Amino acid sequence: MSSSQTTRRALPERLPDWGVAVLESHHAPDFHMEWRRHRFLKVVYVLSGAGQLWLDDRDIAYQAGDLLVVPAGTRNRLEDTPGEPASVYVLCLSRRHLACDPHAESRLSAGRWPRSVSLAKRAERRLRRLLYQQARGGVDAPIGMVAEALGLVAMLLTPEPRDGSPEADARAEVRRYVRELDGRFFEATTLDAAAAQLGLSRRRFTQLFREEAGETWLDAVRRRAIEHATWLLGESELSITAVAFECGFQDLSTFYRRFKSVHGCAPAAWRRRQRGSR
């Protein structure tokens, strides 16, 4: 990374009127951050590098993949390890967005969050979406950014139970993935991508998924897609093409083939039959 892309000083942390901001900061080798105290919650994701997060007189080591929580009103600064300048995403979130849960702030423990490859990857994806929304702007940016930020907070507040062993951690991550698949099946791309998302090998992910879900990954994704398509065809006025793409199918021929294998007829014929019986 060139010196023009790095910063020697911490970037300003200011909230817009809608109460969410995200920063991308790539530290120079001689980066220095003065002590700060703010009236909003801060979540830092470490992309690379290493160092210490100082919270008042307490220092907490960080490395790539770590999530750091800085509660509102806490004196804080980052100090990189010499020779390992950090790159970070910083989410700033107004406390008013947490008012719907009176216990949220007290449950967001200050410091480094328990390490999890899956949590880190999911957090990074949300922060990237936040950066995109912030850069794009527009009338929909505020509500979209608030939703993404609260989604990240919800991820932190709903950890999987762990016993500390790699086997238990892997199984917990797959169990969470299976639980969330009902609302995210349309985002699924390939088996390899799903395994990589959880930091598992294809073989290990396949084994754990079958044990937790009772079916293969592909069968689970296809079943949910056809179930949702069936509901949309019966309850909405969406075109066949729109239904196919909303359910995650990238081409109509695959959608027609999968739908017919389940219902014995094409989507349009199924829709006509359903509406004719009402």
N, C-alpha and C positions, 0 to 999 in steps of 0.2 A: 504494500500500500504506500502510495507516495505521501510526502510530507504535507502536501496541500490537502490531503484527505484526512489528516489526523489533527487532533487538537491538544494543545499543551495545558489548557484550562478547562474546567468543567463547564458544560453548556448551561445557559440560563434555563431554569425550570419554572415555567409560568403556565397557569391554567387559562384557557379561553372561557368564555361565558358558559359553555355547556359542561365544563368541569372535567374534561379528559384531554390529556396531551401525551404524546409519546416521542421520545428522542432516540436517535441513533448516534452513538459517540464512539469514535475510534481514537484511542489515546496515543499520543506521541511517547517516545521513550522517556522524556522528561516531564510527563504529565503531572500536574499538581492540582488538588482540589481543596479549597478552603472549607472550613466547617460550615454546614448549612442546617437550617431548621425551617420546616415548612408546615403549613396548615392542612396539607393533603397527604393521603397515603401514597407511598412510592413502592413500586415493584421493579427490581432490576434483574435482567436476564443477562448472564455473562456468555457472550459468544465465543470469546477466546481470551487467552492471557490468564493471569492469576494475581492475587493480592489479598488485601484485608479490607473488610468493611468495618469502619469504626462507628459504633453507636454509643455516644457519650464516652465513657472510659472503657468500653468493652470492644475488643477486636475479634472479628470472625473471618477466618480464611475463606477465600473463594477461588474457584477455578472454572474452566469452560464447562457450560451446561448447568451451572448453579443458578437457582432463583433466590433472590435476596429481598426481604420485606423490611421496609423502613416505615414504621407507624407515624402518623401525623404528630408533630410536636417533638420528635426525637432529633437530637443533635447528631449529625452524621457526616461522613465523608468517605471517599474511596481512596485507597493507597495501593498502587500497583507494586508488585514485586519487581525489583530491578531486573531489567532484561526481559520481562514478560508483560509488556503493556497490554492492557485489556481493551476489548471492544465490547460494548454493552448496548442493550436496549433498556430504556427507562420509561416505565409507565407512571404517569402522575394522575391520580384519581381523587376528585373532590369527595369529602366525607359525606356530603349530602346524598350521594348515590348509594351509600350503605345504610341509610336510615330505615330502609324497609326491614332490616334484620338488626335488632338492638344488640345482638351478641357478635355480629360479624367482626367488628374491630378487635374485640378482646380475643377472638379465635385466631386472628391473623398474627401469629407469634413473630416477634421481631427477630431478624437474623436470617440465617440460611435455611431454606426449606429442605426437608429430607430428600436426598438425591434419588432421582428416578429418570431413566432414559426416556420413557414414554411421556412423563409429565413435562420434561424439558422440551421434547419435540413438539408437543401440543401447545405449550406456552409460546415457543418460537413462532409457530404458524399463526397464532392469534396476534402476536405483536407485529408480525409482517403485514397482516391484514389491516391492523390499526395504522401502520405507517402509510400503507396504500390509501386508505380512506382519508387520512389527514392530508396527504399530498394532493389527492384528487379534489378534495373540497366538495362544494355543492350543498344544496339544501338538505340532502339526506345524510351528510357526513356526521353531524352531531349525534343523531339517534343511533346510527350505525356504530360509531365509536363507543358510545355509552354501553350498547349491547355487548360489543366485543370485550370491553374492559370488565364488565360484570361477569361475563363468561369466564374470563381468566380468574377472577376472584373466586367464582364458584368451583373451579377446578382445584384451587388451593384448599378450599374448605371441605372438599369431599374426597379425602385420600382413601385409597384402598387399605384394608388391614394388612399388615406385613409382619412376618416373624423374623425378618432380617436375612433370610437365606435367599440366594439367587433363584432357586426353584420356586419358592413361595412368591417372590416378587414377580417373576415371569407369569405365573399362573394368575396372580391378582390383576396384572395388566391385561391379560387375555380375557379374563372375566369381565373387566370393565368395558373392553372393546365389544364383547358380545352384547352386553347390556345396552350400549349406546348405538348398536347397529340399527335398531328399529328406526331411529331418527336420522341416520347418516348413511344408510345403505346406498343411496344415490351418489355418494362421494367415492365409493369404493372403485378402485381402478383395476389393480391386479393383485394376485396373491403375494407376489414378491414385494409390492409396495406396502401392503398391509403388514407383512412381517417386518419390513424395514422400519415402518412407523413405530413399532414397539421395540425395536432394537433386537429382534430375534431372527434366527435363521429360518429359512423357508420350512425346513423339516420340523423344527421345534414348534413353530407357530402352528403348522398344520396339525400336529399331534395334540397340542393343548387346545386348539379351537374345537376339534372334534370331541375331546373329552368334556369340554365345558358346554358346548352347544348341542351335542348329539347329532351333528351333521357336518358335512364339509363346508369350508368357507364359501366355495362357489355355489353350493346348493342353498346356503343361508341367504346369500346376496340375491340370487335369482328368485327365491321364494318371496322375499320381502318386496322385490321390485314388481313381481306379477300381482301380489296381493294389493299393493298400492295402486297399480295400474287398473286393476279390476274395480277398485273403489272409485277412482277418478272417472272411469268410463260410465259408471252408473250414476254418479252424483254431481258431475260437472259438465259444462258445455265445451270443455277443451277439445281441440282437434286430436285425432289419433296421433299425429306427429308430435304435438305438444305433450301429450300424455307419455309417449315413449321417451322423449328427452328429459321430462321432469322426473322420470323413474330411473334415470341413469343409463338408458340405452343410447349408444352412439350411432346406431343405424337402425332403420326401420325393419330390415329383413330379419335381424336377430330378434327384435321385439316381436314381430309376427310369429316367428318360429317358436319362441318360448311361450307366448300366450296360447297358441294353438295346442301346444303339447300339454297344457294344463286344462284348457276349457274345451278343446276339440273343435274350435271354430276360430275364425279371424276376429280381431277386436271389434270391427264395425258390425259384424253379424251378431256378436254377443251383445253389443249395445242395443241394437234394434230389437233383439229378442227380449231383453230385460225391460225395455220401455214399452214394448207391446203387451207385456204381461201385467202392466200396472193399471 
